[in-house]
């Protein structure tokens, strides 16, 4: 069970210990964050947290992400998303065994480690999302769409959650949690309640599942929730009914975890703790209001701990006061997330048994220094690797002056984080001789050092650096390394143009992908016409890898406003040709999306042809469609038509009202009247949404499994 929450006392700097949270997936995307891509890197992180900050517990998000890897489908048609989730993270889970390494490293230092995951986070149907298509979804949602939170017509599904109103859903999710705890040895589970996606158009849009409706009608037998005609009292009760099933799930999960010797913690929003957290205050993100009866959870011992989320100090203190009052004399672990873990305001709460939680990230969250000791040129000779790293970090940040001769030996240090930080310190010198040393790091045994070397070449490079990067890519085609290489080549600008053009014709797919992505960014700074021609040669080549064609089209469309009207017209013609040639769905979707932007204004013939080919493609998603992207490709194509203004709207309306193709009518209704563009849904009034549905929605044709 949870360790005693009262902080053990201040460390040598007069501070109290803190818990730490590692958002592992973010670290595996953003190269500037501390590495978690090998057992050695994780071992170093745990030693740093325990030794410098007296950490008693780590909240580890990779525990939740591995559940995604085991139970979620990830589609290929969004290459970066797939590359990150499958080719990169999956190899770390299954080959490097980073989660088991994290548990072992934490326990070796007498720290607890909690699996951190989402209570309602189960991916989304692919036609909505912060990008569309968003191709990550729980297989339970795919196989059992009726288990999702449904709208009042039983048609649309809430992006993110499974409905906890169904006993079978609760049983399966509990089995997953127990499996994860048992397999990896976590000490507990911590749930956040936001949904990292969008989908709501109004607050009470979802939750109309039969068990919830039945529970509501126990009190209001004559009220039909689906009409939306709630009194204020009935609406509050509706939200409580939804929340009763959350409580039931947590009660059952707590019992199952306790049998494994593991604990259960819930995160509460600082401002509105009685409902699920928002995601960065996005109005269309989340589940809609569900009453979270956390005070009953505390009172009944359903949870072992409560975490108050980041927020304004006034809100955090008010919620902490409520939590401490609800705790009374019970054994409840209480933590609070903060970017200022040693702020004086926390002192009375620490005395009351509250532990601050800081975030292992960059650049400032209060725990960014590896050691609290001062640094100097002399501390480079320290036997403590943390002090060597901090010395190099201070040099990289301009806080300490070191020469290339002083830094160079540490590019071959025995500790990976020292070598990694040496890359950044060398880059700060911006000397050709330093670039040569950084290039050697491209072949380091540790992935994080190679990534740091590539990223550092963006700041410090020489004429040979671009070629060195391309050579290294033939040996390491990992997601994060490719990301860093794109940034480095782009930073070299037009000086790297020749190498990038040559690399775009390499025998290695990773080299070609990086080069076309870098060429786009180079083109934004100059040579846009030449870059456009090079990208077109890749995009139009039917023998090229689909992901390279995808990124080439993305770059061409991104450069459209930096080229002449004539070249922009050629771009539109190229995209039309791609849509007529039967390219793979990944390529078609990107070409269709681009065609929504590409035709130059005033070219009536080209605009007409673009709209014609888009309509032709959209019709292929109608009745009988057997395309692999049948469940979501229509959203991309439909949005491209929608962006064509009044002529596009006329096409969509004509297709919505035709009587012969049910699926075509439905998808055009969704595109035009339930729009999802720009990474969000259009906010509407509840009564307006009901009226539009009753007036315009065609017969619901069912759902397609992707």
C-alpha positions in Angstrom: 0.0 0.0 0.0 1.0 3.7 -0.1 3.9 4.7 2.0 3.4 7.3 4.7 2.9 10.6 3.0 4.5 12.8 5.6 7.8 14.1 4.1 10.8 12.6 5.7 12.5 16.0 6.2 14.6 18.5 4.2 17.7 17.6 2.3 21.1 19.2 2.6 19.8 22.4 0.9 17.0 22.8 3.4 14.3 21.5 1.1 11.8 18.7 1.6 11.7 15.7 -0.7 9.4 15.7 -3.7 7.6 13.1 -5.8 8.3 13.2 -9.6 6.3 12.6 -12.7 7.8 11.5 -16.0 5.6 12.0 -19.1 7.5 9.2 -20.9 5.9 9.5 -24.2 6.7 13.2 -24.4 10.3 12.4 -23.6 10.3 9.9 -26.5 9.1 12.6 -28.9 10.9 15.8 -27.8 14.7 15.3 -27.9 15.4 18.1 -25.4 13.8 16.2 -22.5 15.7 13.8 -20.4 16.2 10.5 -22.2 14.2 7.4 -21.2 15.2 5.2 -24.2 17.5 2.7 -22.6 17.9 0.9 -19.2 21.1 2.9 -18.6 19.3 6.2 -19.2 16.5 5.3 -16.9 18.9 4.1 -14.2 20.6 7.5 -14.3 17.3 9.3 -14.0 16.3 7.4 -10.9 19.7 7.9 -9.3 19.4 11.6 -10.0 15.9 11.9 -8.6 16.7 9.9 -5.4 20.1 11.3 -4.8 19.5 15.0 -5.5 15.8 15.4 -4.5 15.1 12.6 -2.0 12.3 11.4 -4.2 10.1 8.7 -2.6 7.9 8.0 -5.6 8.0 8.2 -9.4 4.8 8.5 -11.5 5.7 6.7 -14.7 3.5 7.4 -17.8 5.1 4.6 -19.9 3.2 2.2 -17.8 0.0 3.5 -19.4 1.5 3.7 -22.8 2.5 0.1 -22.7 -1.1 -0.8 -22.1 -1.8 1.1 -25.4 0.9 -0.9 -27.1 -0.7 -4.2 -26.0 -4.4 -3.3 -26.6 -4.7 -0.4 -29.1 -4.7 -0.3 -32.8 -2.4 2.2 -34.5 -2.9 3.0 -38.2 -0.1 3.6 -40.7 -1.8 6.4 -42.6 -0.3 9.0 -40.2 3.4 8.2 -40.6 4.8 10.2 -37.7 2.2 8.9 -35.3 2.8 5.3 -36.4 6.6 5.6 -36.4 6.6 7.0 -32.9 4.1 4.5 -31.5 5.1 1.3 -33.2 8.6 1.5 -34.7 10.0 3.5 -31.8 8.1 3.0 -28.5 7.2 -0.6 -29.2 10.9 -1.5 -29.6 11.7 0.2 -26.3 8.9 -1.7 -24.5 9.6 -5.1 -26.0 13.3 -5.1 -26.6 14.9 -2.6 -24.2 12.2 -3.4 -21.6 12.2 0.2 -20.3 9.3 -0.3 -18.0 10.8 -3.2 -16.2 14.1 -1.2 -16.0 12.3 1.7 -14.4 10.6 -0.4 -11.8 13.9 -2.1 -10.9 15.8 1.1 -10.8 13.2 2.8 -8.5 12.9 -0.2 -6.2 16.7 -0.4 -5.9 16.7 3.1 -4.4 13.7 2.4 -2.1 11.4 4.5 -4.3 7.9 3.5 -5.2 6.8 3.7 -8.9 3.2 4.1 -10.0 1.7 3.4 -13.4 0.3 6.6 -14.6 -2.6 6.5 -17.2 -5.9 7.9 -18.2 -9.2 6.9 -16.6 -11.1 7.8 -19.8 -8.2 7.7 -22.3 -8.9 4.9 -24.8 -8.1 6.5 -28.2 -10.7 7.8 -30.6 -12.6 6.8 -33.6 -10.3 7.8 -36.5 -12.5 10.4 -38.2 -12.1 12.9 -35.3 -9.1 14.0 -33.4 -6.5 16.6 -32.8 -5.4 15.5 -36.2 -7.8 13.7 -38.6 -7.4 10.9 -39.2 -6.3 10.2 -35.6 -5.3 6.5 -35.8 -5.0 5.3 -32.3 -7.9 3.4 -30.7 -8.6 0.8 -28.1 -9.5 -2.5 -29.7 -12.5 -2.7 -27.3 -13.9 0.5 -28.8 -13.3 -0.9 -32.3 -14.9 -4.3 -31.7 -17.7 -2.9 -29.4 -18.7 0.6 -30.4 -21.8 0.2 -28.3 -19.5 0.2 -25.3 -18.4 3.8 -26.0 -20.2 6.8 -24.5 -22.9 7.5 -27.1 -24.8 10.6 -28.1 -28.6 10.8 -27.6 -29.3 9.2 -30.9 -26.8 6.3 -30.4 -24.8 7.4 -33.4 -21.8 9.5 -32.5 -19.2 8.2 -30.0 -17.4 10.3 -27.5 -13.7 10.4 -28.4 -11.7 8.8 -25.7 -13.7 6.9 -23.1 -15.3 3.6 -22.8 -18.5 3.6 -20.8 -18.0 2.3 -17.3 -21.7 1.6 -17.1 -21.2 -1.8 -18.5 -19.9 -4.6 -16.2 -18.0 -6.3 -19.0 -16.1 -3.1 -19.7 -15.2 -2.7 -16.1 -14.1 -6.3 -15.9 -11.8 -6.1 -18.9 -10.2 -2.8 -17.9 -9.6 -4.1 -14.4 -7.9 -7.2 -15.9 -5.6 -5.0 -17.9 -4.6 -3.0 -14.9 -3.9 -6.1 -12.8 -1.9 -7.6 -15.6 0.2 -4.5 -16.0 0.9 -4.3 -12.2 1.6 -7.9 -11.9 3.9 -8.1 -15.0 6.0 -5.1 -14.3 5.8 -4.8 -10.5 4.3 -1.3 -10.1 3.4 -0.2 -6.6 0.2 1.5 -7.7 -2.0 3.1 -10.4 -2.6 6.8 -10.8 -5.4 8.0 -13.1 -5.8 11.4 -14.8 -9.3 12.1 -16.0 -8.8 14.4 -19.0 -9.0 13.1 -22.6 -6.1 14.2 -24.9 -8.4 14.8 -27.8 -11.4 16.7 -29.0 -14.9 15.7 -29.9 -17.5 17.5 -27.8 -19.7 20.1 -29.4 -21.7 20.9 -26.2 -21.4 19.7 -22.6 -24.0 17.0 -22.3 -23.5 15.5 -25.8 -22.5 12.0 -24.7 -23.3 9.4 -22.0 -26.7 8.2 -23.3 -26.0 4.5 -22.7 -28.8 2.3 -21.6 -27.5 1.5 -18.1 -27.2 5.3 -17.4 -30.6 6.1 -18.8 -32.1 3.3 -16.6 -30.4 4.6 -13.5 -31.7 8.1 -14.2 -35.2 6.9 -14.7 -35.3 5.2 -11.3 -35.8 8.7 -10.0 -37.4 10.4 -13.0 -39.4 7.6 -14.7 -41.4 10.0 -16.9 -38.4 12.0 -18.2 -36.6 10.9 -21.5 -33.0 12.2 -21.2 -32.5 12.0 -25.0 -34.9 14.9 -25.6 -32.5 17.3 -23.8 -35.4 18.8 -21.9 -33.8 18.7 -18.4 -34.6 20.9 -15.5 -31.5 22.2 -13.7 -32.1 19.6 -11.0 -32.5 16.8 -13.5 -29.4 17.7 -15.4 -27.4 17.6 -12.1 -28.8 14.2 -11.4 -28.0 13.0 -14.9 -24.4 13.9 -14.3 -24.4 12.1 -11.0 -25.8 9.0 -12.6 -22.9 9.0 -15.0 -20.5 9.4 -12.1 -22.0 6.5 -10.1 -20.6 4.0 -12.6 -17.1 5.7 -12.3 -17.3 5.1 -8.5 -18.3 1.5 -9.1 -15.4 0.9 -11.4 -12.9 2.4 -8.9 -14.4 0.4 -6.1 -14.0 -2.9 -8.1 -10.5 -1.9 -9.3 -9.3 -0.9 -5.8 -10.3 -4.4 -4.5 -8.4 -6.1 -7.4 -5.3 -3.9 -6.9 -5.3 -4.4 -3.2 -5.1 -8.1 -3.8 -1.9 -7.5 -5.7 -0.5 -5.2 -2.9 -0.9 -2.2 -5.2 -2.6 1.2 -4.5 -5.0 3.4 -6.4 -4.7 7.2 -6.7 -6.9 9.7 -8.5 -6.0 13.1 -9.9 -8.4 16.0 -9.3 -8.6 19.2 -11.2 -7.5 22.1 -9.1 -10.3 24.4 -10.1 -13.2 22.0 -10.5 -12.4 18.8 -8.7 -15.9 17.4 -8.9 -15.7 16.8 -12.7 -13.1 15.4 -15.1 -10.1 17.6 -15.8 -10.1 19.7 -19.0 -7.2 19.2 -21.4 -5.3 22.5 -21.6 -8.7 24.3 -21.3 -9.9 23.1 -24.7 -13.7 23.5 -24.8 -14.1 20.5 -27.1 -11.9 18.1 -25.1 -13.1 15.6 -22.6 -16.1 13.5 -21.6 -18.6 16.2 -20.7 -19.6 16.7 -17.1 -19.5 13.6 -15.0 -19.9 14.0 -11.3 -16.8 12.6 -9.6 -17.8 11.8 -6.0 -14.2 11.9 -4.8 -15.2 12.7 -1.2 -17.1 9.4 -1.0 -14.1 7.7 -2.5 -12.0 9.1 0.3 -14.6 8.4 3.0 -15.1 4.7 1.8 -11.5 4.0 1.2 -12.1 3.4 -2.5 -8.9 5.4 -3.3 -5.6 5.3 -1.3 -4.4 8.7 -2.6 -5.5 12.0 -4.1 -3.4 14.2 -6.4 -4.4 17.8 -6.9 -3.5 18.9 -10.4 -1.5 21.8 -11.6 -3.4 25.1 -11.5 -3.5 28.5 -9.9 -2.2 28.6 -6.3 -5.5 29.8 -5.0 -7.4 27.0 -6.6 -4.9 24.4 -5.6 -5.0 25.5 -1.9 -8.8 25.5 -1.9 -9.0 22.0 -3.3 -6.2 20.8 -1.0 -8.1 22.2 2.0 -11.2 20.2 0.9 -9.1 17.0 0.4 -7.5 17.4 3.9 -10.9 18.0 5.5 -12.3 14.9 3.7 -9.3 12.9 4.8 -9.8 13.6 8.5 -7.9 11.0 10.4 -7.8 8.4 7.6 -4.7 7.1 6.0 -4.8 9.0 2.7 -1.8 10.0 0.6 -2.1 13.5 -0.7 0.1 15.1 -3.4 0.0 18.3 -5.4 1.6 19.0 -8.7 3.6 22.2 -9.0 6.3 23.9 -11.0 7.7 25.4 -7.7 8.0 22.4 -5.3 9.8 24.4 -2.6 7.7 27.4 -2.6 7.1 28.7 0.9 3.3 28.4 0.5 3.6 24.6 0.5 5.3 24.4 3.9 2.1 24.2 6.0 0.8 21.6 3.6 4.0 19.5 3.8 3.6 19.6 7.5 0.1 18.3 7.1 1.4 15.4 5.0 1.1 16.7 1.5 4.0 15.9 -0.9 4.7 18.2 -3.9 5.0 16.5 -7.3 7.5 18.0 -9.8 7.8 17.1 -13.5 10.9 15.6 -15.0 11.1 17.8 -18.1 12.7 20.9 -19.5 13.6 23.6 -19.0 12.2 24.7 -15.5 10.1 22.7 -13.1 12.2 23.0 -10.0 14.1 19.7 -10.4 16.1 20.4 -13.6 19.5 20.5 -11.9 21.2 17.2 -11.5 23.0 18.4 -8.4 22.6 21.4 -6.1 26.3 21.8 -5.7 28.0 24.8 -7.5 30.0 24.1 -10.7 33.3 25.3 -12.1 35.9 24.1 -14.5 37.4 22.0 -11.6 34.1 20.1 -11.1 34.6 18.4 -14.5 37.1 16.2 -12.6 34.5 15.1 -10.1 33.9 11.3 -9.6 30.2 12.1 -9.3 28.7 11.9 -12.8 25.9 14.2 -11.8 28.3 17.0 -11.1 30.1 16.4 -14.4 26.8 16.6 -16.2 25.7 19.7 -14.4 29.0 21.4 -15.2 28.6 20.7 -18.9 24.9 21.8 -18.7 25.9 25.1 -17.2 28.5 25.5 -20.0 25.8 24.7 -22.6 23.5 27.3 -21.1 26.2 30.0 -21.0 26.5 30.1 -17.3 30.0 28.7 -17.3 32.9 29.4 -19.7 34.7 26.2 -20.9 37.0 25.7 -23.8 36.8 23.0 -26.5 39.9 21.4 -25.0 38.2 21.2 -21.6 34.9 19.7 -22.9 36.3 17.3 -25.6 37.4 14.4 -23.3 33.8 14.2 -21.9 32.4 13.4 -25.3 33.9 9.9 -24.6 33.0 9.8 -20.9 32.0 6.5 -19.4 28.6 7.8 -18.4 26.0 8.3 -21.2 24.5 11.5 -19.7 27.9 13.1 -19.5 28.5 12.3 -23.2 25.1 13.5 -24.1 25.5 16.8 -22.3 29.0 17.2 -23.8 27.3 17.4 -27.2 25.3 20.4 -26.1 28.3 22.1 -24.5 30.3 21.6 -27.7 27.5 23.0 -29.7 27.4 26.2 -27.6 31.0 26.9 -28.8 29.9 27.0 -32.4 33.3 26.1 -33.7 34.1 23.9 -36.8 36.5 21.8 -34.7 33.7 21.3 -32.1 31.3 20.2 -34.9 33.8 17.5 -35.8 33.7 16.2 -32.3 29.9 16.3 -32.3 29.8 14.2 -35.5 31.6 11.4 -33.7 28.6 11.3 -31.3 26.4 10.2 -34.2 27.8 6.7 -33.7 27.6 6.5 -30.0 26.4 3.2 -28.5 23.5 5.0 -26.7 20.6 6.2 -28.7 20.2 9.4 -26.6 23.7 10.5 -27.2 23.3 10.0 -31.0 20.1 12.0 -30.8 21.8 14.8 -28.9 24.6 14.8 -31.4 22.2 15.2 -34.3 20.3 17.9 -32.5 23.5 19.7 -31.6 24.6 19.9 -35.2 21.6 22.2 -35.8 23.5 24.8 -33.7 27.1 23.9 -34.6 28.0 22.5 -37.9 30.5 22.5 -40.7 30.3 21.7 -44.5 30.8 18.0 -43.8 28.1 17.8 -41.2 25.2 17.2 -43.5 26.9 14.2 -45.1 27.8 12.8 -41.7 24.1 13.0 -40.7 23.0 11.1 -43.8 25.6 8.4 -43.3 24.4 8.0 -39.7 20.8 7.6 -40.8 21.7 4.5 -42.7 22.7 2.9 -39.3 20.0 4.4 -37.1 16.5 5.1 -38.6 14.8 5.5 -35.2 12.0 8.0 -34.8 13.6 10.5 -32.5 17.0 10.3 -34.3 15.2 11.1 -37.5 13.4 14.0 -35.9 16.7 15.5 -34.7 18.3 15.0 -38.1 15.5 16.8 -39.8 16.0 19.7 -37.5 19.8 19.8 -38.0 19.6 19.7 -41.8 16.9 22.4 -41.8 19.1 24.6 -39.6 21.9 24.3 -42.1 19.5 25.9 -44.6 20.4 26.2 -48.3 23.9 25.1 -47.5 22.5 21.6 -47.0 20.3 21.7 -50.2 22.7 19.7 -52.4 23.2 17.0 -49.8 19.4 16.8 -49.1 18.7 16.5 -52.8 21.2 13.7 -53.1 19.8 12.0 -49.9 16.3 12.1 -51.3 17.5 9.6 -53.9 19.3 7.3 -51.3 18.7 3.6 -51.2 17.8 4.0 -47.5 14.1 4.9 -46.8 15.0 6.7 -43.6 17.5 8.9 -45.4 15.0 9.8 -48.1 12.3 10.5 -45.5 14.5 12.8 -43.5 15.7 14.6 -46.6 12.3 15.4 -48.0 11.1 16.6 -44.6 14.2 18.8 -44.3 13.9 20.1 -47.9 10.5 21.5 -47.0 11.9 23.5 -44.1 14.9 24.6 -46.2 12.5 25.8 -48.9 10.7 28.0 -46.4 13.9 29.9 -45.9 14.8 30.1 -49.6 14.9 28.1 -52.9 11.2 27.3 -52.6 10.8 26.7 -56.4 13.8 24.3 -56.6 12.6 22.5 -53.4 9.1 22.2 -54.8 10.5 20.5 -57.9 12.6 18.0 -55.9 9.6 17.1 -53.7 7.4 16.6 -56.7 9.8 14.1 -58.1 9.4 12.0 -55.0 5.6 12.5 -54.6 4.8 11.5 -58.1 7.1 8.4 -58.2 4.8 5.4 -57.8 7.8 3.2 -56.8 8.6 5.5 -53.8 7.7 4.5 -50.3 4.3 5.8 -49.3 5.6 7.6 -46.2 8.2 9.5 -48.3 5.5 10.5 -50.8 3.3 11.6 -47.9 6.0 13.9 -46.5 6.8 15.2 -50.0 3.2 16.2 -50.6 3.0 17.8 -47.1 6.1 19.9 -48.0 4.8 20.9 -51.4 1.5 22.1 -50.0 3.4 23.9 -47.2 5.4 25.8 -49.7 2.5 26.8 -51.9 2.4 30.5 -50.8 6.2 30.9 -51.4 6.1 30.1 -55.1 4.7 31.7 -58.2 1.1 31.4 -59.3 2.3 29.3 -62.2 4.2 26.9 -59.9 1.2 26.7 -57.6 -1.0 25.8 -60.5 1.4 23.0 -61.3 1.1 21.8 -57.7 -2.6 21.6 -58.1 -2.3 19.7 -61.3 0.2 17.3 -59.6 -2.2 16.7 -56.8 -5.1 16.1 -59.2 -2.9 13.6 -61.1 -2.2 11.7 -57.8 -5.9 11.4 -57.1 -6.6 10.1 -60.5 -3.7 7.6 -60.5 -5.0 5.3 -57.6 -2.2 6.1 -55.1 -2.1 4.3 -51.7 -4.7 5.7 -49.2 -1.9 7.5 -47.2 -0.8 9.4 -50.3 -4.4 10.0 -51.5 -5.4 11.5 -48.2 -2.5 13.9 -48.2 -3.0 14.9 -51.8 -6.8 15.4 -51.1 -6.0 17.5 -48.1 -3.5 19.6 -50.0 -6.0 20.1 -52.9 -8.3 21.8 -50.5 -5.7 24.6 -50.3 -3.7 24.4 -53.6 -5.5 25.8 -56.6 -4.6 29.5 -57.1 -7.5 31.9 -56.9 -8.9 33.0 -60.2 -8.0 29.9 -62.1 -11.6 28.8 -62.7 -10.8 25.7 -64.8 -8.3 24.4 -62.3 -10.7 25.1 -59.3 -13.5 23.2 -61.1 -11.2 20.3 -61.9 -10.0 20.1 -58.3 -13.5 20.1 -56.9 -14.6 17.5 -59.5 -11.8 15.0 -58.6 -12.4 15.5 -54.9 -16.1 14.8 -55.3 -15.2 11.7 -57.4 -13.0 10.5 -54.6 -15.6 11.2 -51.9 -18.2 9.1 -53.7 -15.9 6.1 -53.3 -16.6 6.2 -49.6 -20.3 5.5 -50.2 -22.3 2.3 -49.9 -20.2 -0.8 -50.5 -16.9 0.9 -49.9 -14.2 -1.7 -49.2 -11.2 0.7 -49.0 -8.8 0.2 -46.0 -9.5 3.8 -45.0 -13.3 3.5 -45.3 -13.9 4.5 -41.7 -12.0 7.8 -41.9 -10.6 8.8 -45.3 -13.9 10.5 -46.1 -13.3 13.1 -43.4 -10.1 14.2 -45.0 -11.6 14.4 -48.5 -14.8 16.0 -47.2 -12.9 18.7 -45.4 -10.9 19.5 -48.5 -14.2 20.0 -50.3 -15.5 22.1 -47.4 -12.4 24.4 -47.7 -13.4 25.2 -51.3 -16.0 27.6 -50.0 -19.5 28.0 -51.5 -18.9 25.7 -54.5 -17.7 23.0 -52.0 -20.7 23.5 -49.8 -23.0 23.1 -52.8 -21.3 19.7 -53.6 -21.7 18.5 -50.1 -25.4 19.5 -49.9 -26.1 17.8 -53.2 -24.5 14.6 -52.0 -26.3 14.8 -48.6 -29.7 15.0 -50.2 -29.3 12.4 -52.9 -31.6 9.4 -52.1 -29.6 6.4 -53.4 -26.5 6.1 -51.2 -27.0 6.0 -47.5 -23.3 6.2 -46.5 -22.6 9.1 -48.9 -25.5 11.0 -47.4 -24.3 10.4 -43.9 -20.7 11.3 -44.3 -21.5 14.5 -46.2 -23.9 15.5 -43.4 -21.1 14.9 -40.9 -18.6 16.9 -42.8 -20.9 19.9 -43.4 -23.0 19.9 -40.2 -20.9 18.2 -37.6 -17.6 19.7 -38.7 -14.2 18.7 -37.4 -11.6 21.0 -38.8 -8.4 22.6 -37.6 -8.0 20.0 -34.9 -11.3 20.8 -33.1 -15.0 20.4 -33.2 -17.3 23.4 -33.8 -19.0 24.5 -30.5 -22.7 24.7 -30.8 -25.7 25.2 -28.5 -27.3 22.0 -27.3 -30.8 23.0 -28.6 -29.3 24.0 -31.9 -27.5 20.7 -32.3 -30.7 18.8 -31.7 -32.6 21.0 -34.1 -30.0 20.5 -36.9 -30.0 16.8 -36.4 -33.7 16.5 -36.6 -33.9 18.7 -39.7 -30.9 17.6 -41.7 -29.5 14.2 -40.5 -30.1 11.4 -42.9 -30.7 7.8 -41.8 -27.7 6.5 -39.8 -26.0 3.8 -41.9 -24.2 2.2 -39.0 -20.5 2.1 -38.3 -17.4 0.9 -40.1 -14.6 -0.9 -38.3 -11.2 0.4 -39.3 
